[in-house]
Amino acid sequence: MKLGLRTLLTCLCTLFVTTVSAADKRPNIVVILSDDAGYTDLGSFGGEIDTPNLDQLAAEGMRLSSFYSNARCSPTRASLLTGVDASHVGFGGGVVGDWVRELPFPAHRGRLPYKQPLISELLAGNGYQTMMVGKWHLGGSYIIDNPKGMSQAWIDSHPPSMKLTKEEMELDYLGLPPQRGFEESFVWIGAQGNLFFTAQDRHEYYEGNKKATLPYTQEYTMHQFADNPWARKNYTANHGRTAKAFYATDGMTDRGVEMLDEAAKSDKPFFMYVAYRAPHLPLQAPEELVQKYLKRYSDLQKVADARHAGLVEQGLYPKDAPARNVNWMWTKQSKEKVEQYRLKAALHGAMMEKLDDNVGKLVKELKDSGEYDNTIIVYVSDNGGAAHIGDLMNVPYAGVKALLWEGGARTHGIVSWPKRIKAGSISDDIIWVGDLMPTFLEVSNTEFPKEFRGSKPRPMDGRSVLPALEGEKQAPPEALYWNDKGQQSLIYEGRWKLLIEPGWYLQTLAKEGIAYELYDLSVDPGEVNNLAEKKPKLLKKLLAITEEMRIESKVVDYSEIIKLKPRDPY
């Protein structure tokens, strides 16, 4: 069952028919994903971090003020690549793509189904060159190549009801980027790990299906932060050293630039997925940038206030809308804890500036090759800033990654397409990450198949948002639904937001009754005024819709999940 990519693409090509000229003029598509970036991290979204390249993309394109992720890394990636609600492709209920998170339920499988098409597969089958660099985190492994060395780890990390068979090993192999339509790939398969590597360090990067050889050509003074014994053991080996090293944000971009340069030599358009691991933990960045932001973050309240004011000034947050006070991280802790938080903020800022610098390299390559004007560039984050830093980085929104308040699910977004998108424009329309694939299929003249690998795939849950990108007002979807570790959230008609048991499950479990929060996002995007008791009829209506969507998602109740994985909340 270990099929080569050429064989897979030959099969796929028979599924899609498009008439194109010898010099294919369909647009190139480049998707850039940051990992745990805060809503107001960018200068073009009110922030103080130096992000000139992303800000220039915003100036030349469109900012998305109401872009929604799935509030967690793997579920967002799953919907991005499939156009489908994450629960229907194995990433419901807050599941992420690691063995220790996989469960014996379809909605919690933690690996993309081989019979559900990815955007990479459909575009590759319709004349596009397809490339990926960066973080995968959607399941899969090379256990089939090393069953003796890896089997015990698989058994130890899965519930007893899940059995390691030859078919399971093959499906893990078929869950990886080279087998899912990416003709070229330079990837980190899992979630997190060191961003700095010297020649003496073991790494987990793959070029295609082979272990990659990393270039150690640039010298860094490395700052590697850790605040617990496990992290200090695993993430600080090179802290304080000055040496030639591979830094993930730089290294993956350099490989991406090489791929783009080669792709531009062909008459075929290309699709590239650039999935940065920054500014996700571990917090690691060049020392000189860390020192720069330590100075900038001498007064964290001033930074938070300026972010809020900057967002309002840029027309991305209503002037009169309230916002929660989320400053406890830098006002209610000990002086020592506040100083540690300031260092974390400085590392986060440094990692974001580094990411922006590398976005500039990608754009420069596109311009130098003459491809920029015919390229759609989409930049978004996979969720809001994470718990270790997010209260500052998501201001004025409350909540962080993995929580379903706006700070966890709403992210900044930028789309550039010189031929079609008005420069300097803003769209306030609700756009969900699952809308990207249908949009890409429309602009590339690619059909979604009625049958794929012998089965009928789930139709896309997203819709094309090309009208919104071209400046037309586009109605919101009737409902967007999320379910993450005991929390549920519903946005109805783009205005009303219902939250059920918001926050970590074990916290809400300890309280009597069920917590409901209801907000009118049109006037209260900061989720300050809970209307649940004031609008009982609307609450009842939204609860009924939520229950229908919960049942359809097949997400298993979280009280059952923690019986299988007692330490899962941690």
Disulfide bonds with the S-S distance in Angstrom:
none
